[in-house]
Amino acid sequence: MEHITWNMKKTKGFSILEILVSITIFSLVLLAVLGFVFWLTFANTRAKADANTLENARRILDIISYEIRGAKSGYTPTTTQSQLSLETLRDLPAEETNTFLDFFLCGADSSDICLKKESQNPTALNSEAVVITGLSFSQIANGSNPSIKISLMVEHKNPTGQSSGSSSVTLGSTVSLRNY
């Protein structure tokens, strides 16, 4: 009888333990990278919401301030405390010596701020991406030249309800009426 000897060579490859360790390390690295990507997305969304909210609030405040500076006088609002009514000499209708304009909360849920010029329809000043959560005007006696203090609160409208898109800003300013 012949003896057959099998020469058992060790084959090169990976053991199950080596495969499990490499999968674990790869998974941890992948989780860290995904976490960083999600954090970047969250930060980007938040930054965009903050910028949009602040841009809307500043633009609204600039428009109101511009109209106050060009106004001849203010008069008692016809609706609420969060309305500003002005008599102005800017953009006069044909054959008029003065005109009137109002700033007030409008919209279905009073979440917009509107500018209404005499004989024109109201125009919303804020974009659809934000809501006005507070608006107040108060007159300040400043000698013969009255001033109006404006307080404006704007909040980013987040349709998804996630906190990543929430942002709010409160701005205030005091503007003097031009002394005609």
Phi, psi and chi 1 to 4 in degrees:
 res  aa     phi    psi   chi1   chi2   chi3   chi4
   1 MET       -  134.1 -141.6 -173.8 -113.8      -
   2 GLU   -91.9  143.3  -82.3 -179.0   44.3      -
   3 HIS   -98.7  124.4 -112.1  -71.1      -      -
   4 ILE  -100.8  125.1  -59.9  176.7      -      -
   5 THR  -106.0  126.2  -29.2      -      -      -
   6 TRP   -92.0  125.0  -67.2   89.7      -      -
   7 ASN   -87.4  103.7 -168.2   -0.1      -      -
   8 MET   -86.2  105.5  -58.9  -76.3  -87.0      -
   9 LYS   -94.7  144.9  -72.6 -173.7  178.7  177.9
  10 LYS   -77.2  123.6 -166.4  171.7 -175.1 -177.3
  11 THR   -80.2  147.2   59.7      -      -      -
  12 LYS   -84.6  135.5  -66.9 -174.4 -179.8 -178.8
  13 GLY   177.2 -170.6      -      -      -      -
  14 PHE  -108.6  142.3  -62.6  105.8      -      -
  15 SER   -82.5  164.7   70.6      -      -      -
  16 ILE   -63.2  -34.6 -155.3   91.8      -      -
  17 LEU   -65.9  -42.4 -176.8   59.3      -      -
  18 GLU   -64.0  -39.9  -69.7  170.8  -32.9      -
  19 ILE   -64.9  -43.8  -68.6  172.5      -      -
  20 LEU   -64.5  -40.1  -72.7  175.1      -      -
  21 VAL   -65.1  -43.8  167.0      -      -      -
  22 SER   -68.0  -37.1   59.2      -      -      -
  23 ILE   -64.3  -40.4  -72.1  173.9      -      -
  24 THR   -63.8  -45.7  -58.0      -      -      -
  25 ILE   -64.0  -45.4  -68.7  171.4      -      -
  26 PHE   -59.3  -42.0  176.2   74.4      -      -
  27 SER   -63.6  -42.2  -63.1      -      -      -
  28 LEU   -64.8  -42.5  -69.8  174.2      -      -
  29 VAL   -64.2  -43.2  169.0      -      -      -
  30 LEU   -62.1  -42.4 -176.2   63.2      -      -
  31 LEU   -62.7  -41.0  -78.8  174.0      -      -
  32 ALA   -64.1  -43.7      -      -      -      -
  33 VAL   -64.9  -45.1  168.6      -      -      -
  34 LEU   -63.2  -40.1  -74.5  175.5      -      -
  35 GLY   -60.5  -42.2      -      -      -      -
  36 PHE   -65.3  -41.9 -178.1   69.7      -      -
  37 VAL   -63.0  -43.3  168.2      -      -      -
  38 PHE   -64.9  -39.4  -76.4  128.0      -      -
  39 TRP   -63.4  -42.8  176.7   81.3      -      -
  40 LEU   -61.7  -41.7  -81.3  177.8      -      -
  41 THR   -62.9  -44.6  -57.1      -      -      -
  42 PHE   -60.6  -47.9  172.7   83.0      -      -
  43 ALA   -63.7  -39.2      -      -      -      -
  44 ASN   -66.2  -44.2 -175.7   37.5      -      -
  45 THR   -61.8  -43.1  -57.5      -      -      -
  46 ARG   -65.3  -42.6 -179.4   64.1 -173.4 -111.0
  47 ALA   -64.1  -40.5      -      -      -      -
  48 LYS   -64.4  -42.2  -76.9 -179.2 -178.3  178.1
  49 ALA   -63.7  -43.7      -      -      -      -
  50 ASP   -61.3  -46.1  -72.0  -14.1      -      -
  51 ALA   -64.6  -42.7      -      -      -      -
  52 ASN   -64.4  -43.6 -170.8   14.4      -      -
  53 THR   -64.1  -47.2  -55.8      -      -      -
  54 LEU   -65.4  -41.0 -174.7   58.2      -      -
  55 GLU   -61.1  -44.6  176.5 -171.5  -22.5      -
  56 ASN   -63.1  -46.1  -93.5  -89.9      -      -
  57 ALA   -62.8  -43.8      -      -      -      -
  58 ARG   -64.8  -42.4  -77.8 -176.1  177.0  165.1
  59 ARG   -62.6  -44.0 -172.2  175.4   51.4   77.3
  60 ILE   -62.5  -46.4  -68.1  166.6      -      -
  61 LEU   -62.9  -37.9 -161.2   58.2      -      -
  62 ASP   -64.5  -42.5  -74.3  -12.9      -      -
  63 ILE   -64.0  -46.2  -69.0  169.4      -      -
  64 ILE   -63.1  -44.8  -65.7  171.3      -      -
  65 SER   -61.7  -42.6  -62.2      -      -      -
  66 TYR   -58.6  -45.8  172.4   79.1      -      -
  67 GLU   -68.9  -35.9  -66.8  -64.2  -14.0      -
  68 ILE   -65.2  -44.6  -68.7  171.9      -      -
  69 ARG   -61.1  -31.0  -78.0 -172.1 -157.9   95.9
  70 GLY   -91.9    1.3      -      -      -      -
  71 ALA   -82.8  146.9      -      -      -      -
  72 LYS   -78.9  -42.3 -179.6  178.1  177.6 -177.9
  73 SER  -162.7  167.0   64.8      -      -      -
  74 GLY  -107.8  156.4      -      -      -      -
  75 TYR  -138.0  166.9   61.2   93.5      -      -
  76 THR   -59.3  125.5  -54.3      -      -      -
  77 PRO   -59.7  149.9  -18.2   27.3      -      -
  78 THR   -87.7  -13.1   55.6      -      -      -
  79 THR  -122.1  -82.9   57.4      -      -      -
  80 THR  -124.7  176.9   65.6      -      -      -
  81 GLN   -67.2  -25.7 -170.9   65.4    6.7      -
  82 SER   -90.8   34.5   54.5      -      -      -
  83 GLN  -124.8  141.6  177.0  177.1  -25.4      -
  84 LEU  -119.6  125.2  174.8   63.4      -      -
  85 SER  -117.5  128.6  -60.6      -      -      -
  86 LEU  -128.5  146.8  -59.7  169.7      -      -
  87 GLU  -102.1  128.0  177.8 -175.9    6.4      -
  88 THR  -133.9  162.1 -175.0      -      -      -
  89 LEU  -110.7    5.2  -56.8  175.0      -      -
  90 ARG   -88.0  146.3  -82.0 -163.5 -175.7  134.3
  91 ASP    48.9   53.4  -56.6  -39.8      -      -
  92 LEU   -71.6  140.2  -65.0  174.6      -      -
  93 PRO   -64.9  159.8  -16.5   26.3      -      -
  94 ALA   -55.6  134.7      -      -      -      -
  95 GLU    62.7   28.1  -58.9  179.6   21.6      -
  96 GLU  -114.9  150.2  -65.9  -75.5  -24.6      -
  97 THR  -100.6  -16.0   57.5      -      -      -
  98 ASN  -155.8  167.2   62.6   -5.2      -      -
  99 THR  -146.5  170.6 -171.3      -      -      -
 100 PHE  -125.4  149.1  -57.9   93.9      -      -
 101 LEU  -144.6  155.5   59.6   91.0      -      -
 102 ASP  -133.4  144.5  -61.6  -57.8      -      -
 103 PHE  -114.4  131.5  -67.6   97.8      -      -
 104 PHE  -160.1  163.5   56.2   94.2      -      -
 105 LEU   -76.2  136.0  -67.9  175.7      -      -
 106 CYS  -143.0 -173.0   61.2      -      -      -
 107 GLY    95.1  169.9      -      -      -      -
 108 ALA   -58.6  -39.5      -      -      -      -
 109 ASP  -117.4   25.9   52.5   -1.7      -      -
 110 SER    51.8   42.1  -64.0      -      -      -
 111 SER  -107.4    7.8   61.1      -      -      -
 112 ASP  -118.9  159.1  -65.3  -34.4      -      -
 113 ILE  -113.1  130.3 -176.5  166.8      -      -
 114 CYS  -115.7  150.9  -76.1      -      -      -
 115 LEU  -113.1  123.5  165.4   61.8      -      -
 116 LYS  -120.7  117.2 -178.9  177.3 -177.7  -29.1
 117 LYS   -94.0  151.2  -65.8 -176.4  178.2 -176.1
 118 GLU   -52.6  133.4 -173.8  177.3   13.1      -
 119 SER    64.6   20.2   72.6      -      -      -
 120 GLN  -127.2  159.0  -64.7  179.8    8.0      -
 121 ASN   -75.2  150.5  -69.9  -34.0      -      -
 122 PRO   -62.8  147.1  -16.2   25.8      -      -
 123 THR  -122.7  126.5  -56.0      -      -      -
 124 ALA   -71.1  134.6      -      -      -      -
 125 LEU   -93.1  -24.7  -61.2  178.3      -      -
 126 ASN   -93.6  156.5   54.4  -65.0      -      -
 127 SER   -77.5  169.4   75.7      -      -      -
 128 GLU   -72.1  -10.5  -67.2  179.4    1.6      -
 129 ALA   -82.1  -10.3      -      -      -      -
 130 VAL  -129.4  161.1  -62.3      -      -      -
 131 VAL  -125.7  147.3  -66.5      -      -      -
 132 ILE   -89.6  117.4  -52.7  -58.4      -      -
 133 THR  -100.9  -10.0   55.8      -      -      -
 134 GLY  -163.6  139.3      -      -      -      -
 135 LEU  -152.0  127.0  175.3   66.6      -      -
 136 SER  -146.4  148.4   66.6      -      -      -
 137 PHE  -127.0  139.1  -59.3  101.8      -      -
 138 SER  -141.6  140.2   53.7      -      -      -
 139 GLN   -88.5  137.4 -143.7  167.1   24.0      -
 140 ILE  -119.3  125.5  -60.6  170.9      -      -
 141 ALA   -75.5  124.7      -      -      -      -
 142 ASN  -134.3   67.0 -173.5   11.0      -      -
 143 GLY    67.1 -132.4      -      -      -      -
 144 SER   -86.8   -8.3   63.2      -      -      -
 145 ASN  -113.6   97.4 -163.0   15.7      -      -
 146 PRO   -69.1  153.0   22.8  -28.7      -      -
 147 SER  -122.9  158.6  -62.0      -      -      -
 148 ILE  -123.5  127.0  -63.1  174.7      -      -
 149 LYS   -93.1  129.1 -178.6  179.2  178.1 -176.7
 150 ILE  -113.9  133.7  -50.7  160.3      -      -
 151 SER  -126.8  124.9  178.9      -      -      -
 152 LEU  -131.8  127.8  175.2   65.8      -      -
 153 MET  -118.8  124.1  -70.3  170.8  -88.5      -
 154 VAL  -125.3  137.6  179.6      -      -      -
 155 GLU  -127.9  140.6 -166.7  171.7  -70.1      -
 156 HIS   -71.9  131.8 -174.0  -97.8      -      -
 157 LYS   -83.7  116.6 -168.5 -172.9  -64.1 -177.3
 158 ASN  -108.4  101.6 -172.7   -3.2      -      -
 159 PRO   -66.3  -23.5   20.8  -27.4      -      -
 160 THR   -88.1  -17.4   61.7      -      -      -
 161 GLY    80.3    4.3      -      -      -      -
 162 GLN   -79.8  147.9  -63.9  172.4  -18.9      -
 163 SER   -72.2  -15.7   62.2      -      -      -
 164 SER   -65.6  -24.4   63.7      -      -      -
 165 GLY  -104.1    2.5      -      -      -      -
 166 SER   -82.4  138.4   65.8      -      -      -
 167 SER  -160.1  144.8  177.2      -      -      -
 168 SER  -146.0  154.8   63.8      -      -      -
 169 VAL  -145.0  144.1   65.8      -      -      -
 170 THR  -121.6  123.3  -59.4      -      -      -
 171 LEU  -122.6  150.3  -66.1  179.6      -      -
 172 GLY  -142.6  155.7      -      -      -      -
 173 SER  -159.3  156.2 -177.6      -      -      -
 174 THR  -123.5  125.9  -56.9      -      -      -
 175 VAL  -127.1  135.7 -177.3      -      -      -
 176 SER   -90.9  140.4  -64.7      -      -      -
 177 LEU   -72.7  145.7  -80.5   94.0      -      -
 178 ARG   -68.9  139.0 -171.7  171.1  -79.5  170.1
 179 ASN   -91.5  101.6 -166.7    5.0      -      -
 180 TYR   -88.2      -  -74.6   97.0      -      -
